[in-house]
């Protein structure tokens, strides 16, 4: 299907709470957040940072949100739409929200590559990773809790804290991806190499698509 325009940012999520991920985009130049077949919301600005949609309230519904130099701006949809802001982090941090504590809601979390700091708001702070790493948190052991992980582009290495280390062959321009690729309830590690259309899924598959 076709949905969106050039330069739109994909923002898929469960915006209705029915357990299904919906196609959604954020259009920076128009302050528009659009969820296919559901809603269009004027939320954001040209000066705001990357979109970070997640279920921040634990009601099962994905909330529209942005991270901008440490400021989280979150739009709660139900019962009445309202916006609140939280200062957590600073410029240069990578927002990596998720369920790191095992509850129902997803926490505000930042990864600071310059120092390897992972900070989960109101929960914990750990150091894991080095400058140049890309934060790739996901549920790598199937326990329902997000695990801190990094992809190290200059080595082609994927490191999951206290779980495993996987070496991919270094590929320039590779985009790291984590998802449940085989339906076993555990997130896997993958790379997409745009120049070749190559997908490499660890311990599962290798194919060309795109």
C-alpha positions in Angstrom: 0.0 0.0 0.0 1.0 3.7 -0.3 0.7 6.0 2.7 2.7 9.2 3.3 4.9 11.5 1.4 8.6 12.0 0.8 10.6 12.7 4.0 7.8 11.5 6.3 9.1 9.6 9.3 7.5 6.2 9.9 5.8 6.0 13.4 4.0 2.6 13.5 2.3 1.6 16.7 -0.9 0.2 18.4 -2.8 3.5 18.5 -6.2 1.8 19.3 -5.2 -0.7 22.0 -6.5 -3.7 20.1 -3.0 -5.4 19.8 -2.5 -4.5 16.2 0.3 -2.2 14.9 -1.0 0.5 12.6 0.7 2.3 9.8 1.6 5.8 10.8 3.8 8.7 9.8 5.0 12.0 11.1 5.3 14.9 8.6 7.8 17.4 10.1 7.2 20.2 7.7 3.5 20.1 8.3 3.3 19.3 12.0 1.1 16.3 11.1 1.0 12.9 12.8 -1.2 10.6 10.6 -2.4 7.1 11.5 -3.8 5.3 8.5 -7.6 4.8 8.7 -7.8 6.3 12.2 -6.7 9.9 12.8 -4.7 12.9 11.8 -3.2 15.1 14.6 -1.5 18.5 14.6 1.3 17.7 17.0 5.0 18.8 16.8 7.0 21.5 15.0 10.0 21.9 12.7 12.2 22.4 15.7 11.2 19.3 17.6 13.4 16.2 17.8 12.7 12.6 16.6 9.4 10.9 17.2 9.4 8.2 19.9 5.9 6.7 20.0 5.3 4.2 22.9 2.8 3.2 25.5 3.9 5.6 28.3 0.8 5.2 30.5 0.3 1.4 30.5 -3.2 1.6 29.0 -2.2 -0.5 25.9 -2.4 2.4 23.6 0.6 3.9 21.8 1.2 7.5 22.6 2.6 10.1 20.2 5.8 11.6 21.6 9.0 13.4 20.7 12.5 13.7 22.2 14.4 16.9 21.7 17.7 17.5 23.5 16.5 15.8 26.7 12.9 17.1 26.6 10.2 14.5 26.2 6.9 15.8 24.8 4.1 13.2 25.1 0.5 13.4 23.9 -1.8 11.2 25.9 -4.9 10.2 23.8 -7.3 8.9 26.4 -9.6 9.7 28.2 -9.1 13.3 27.1 -6.2 14.3 24.8 -3.5 16.3 26.7 0.2 17.0 26.4 2.8 16.9 29.1 6.6 17.4 29.1 9.4 15.8 31.0 13.1 16.8 31.1 15.2 13.6 31.1 18.5 13.4 29.2 20.5 16.0 27.2 21.6 16.8 23.6 23.4 13.9 22.0 21.4 11.2 23.9 19.6 8.5 22.0 16.0 7.9 23.2 15.3 4.2 23.6 12.0 3.9 25.5 10.6 0.5 26.4 9.5 -1.8 29.2 12.7 -2.3 31.1 11.1 -3.0 34.5 8.5 -5.7 33.6 5.4 -3.5 34.3 2.6 -2.5 31.9 4.0 0.8 30.7 7.1 1.8 28.8 9.6 4.0 30.5 11.5 7.0 29.4 15.0 5.7 28.7 18.1 7.3 27.2 21.4 5.8 25.8 24.4 8.2 25.9 27.0 6.8 23.5 29.7 9.2 24.6 29.8 7.5 28.0 27.9 4.3 27.6 25.2 5.4 30.0 21.8 3.8 30.0 19.3 5.7 32.2 15.8 4.4 32.9 13.8 7.2 34.5 12.9 6.4 38.1 14.4 2.9 37.8 18.1 2.4 37.2 21.3 3.6 35.6 24.0 1.3 34.1 27.0 1.7 31.9 27.1 -0.4 28.8 28.7 0.4 25.4 31.2 2.8 23.9 31.2 5.9 21.8 30.0 5.1 18.3 27.7 2.3 19.4 24.0 2.3 18.3 21.5 1.4 21.0 19.4 -1.6 19.9 17.3 -2.6 23.0 14.8 -5.4 22.6 13.5 -8.6 24.3 16.3 -10.9 23.3 15.5 -13.8 25.8 11.7 -13.8 25.6 11.0 -12.8 29.2 8.9 -9.8 28.3 11.4 -7.3 29.5 13.6 -5.1 27.2 17.4 -5.9 27.4 20.0 -3.2 26.8 22.0 -3.9 23.6 24.3 -2.2 21.2 25.4 -2.6 17.6 29.0 -1.6 16.9 29.2 -0.6 13.2 33.0 -0.4 12.9 33.2 -4.1 14.0 29.9 -5.5 12.8 29.3 -6.7 16.4 26.0 -7.0 18.2 26.3 -7.1 22.1 23.3 -7.9 24.3 24.1 -7.1 28.0 24.5 -10.3 30.1 23.1 -12.5 27.3 25.2 -12.8 24.1 27.6 -11.3 21.6 27.1 -11.9 17.8 29.6 -11.0 15.1 28.2 -10.0 11.7 30.5 -9.2 8.9 31.2 -5.5 8.8 29.1 -3.9 6.1 29.3 -0.2 5.2 25.9 1.5 5.4 24.2 -1.5 7.2 21.1 -0.7 9.1 20.6 -2.7 12.3 17.2 -4.1 13.0 15.7 -6.0 16.0 12.4 -7.8 15.8 10.7 -11.2 16.3 11.6 -12.4 12.8 10.5 -16.1 13.3 7.6 -15.8 15.6 9.2 -17.6 18.6 8.4 -14.7 21.0 12.1 -13.6 21.2 13.6 -10.7 19.3 16.4 -11.4 16.9 19.2 -9.5 15.4 19.3 -8.4 11.7 21.0 -6.1 9.3 19.6 -4.5 6.1 22.2 -3.4 3.6 20.4 -0.9 1.3 23.1 -0.8 -1.4 22.4 -4.6 -2.1 18.9 -5.0 -0.8 20.3 -7.7 1.5 18.7 -8.8 4.7 20.8 -10.8 7.1 18.8 -12.3 10.1 21.0 -14.1 12.7 20.4 -17.8 13.0 17.3 -17.6 10.7 17.6 -16.3 7.1 19.5 -14.3 4.5 17.7 -13.0 1.4 17.4 -10.1 -1.0 14.4 -7.7 -0.8 14.4 -4.1 -1.7 
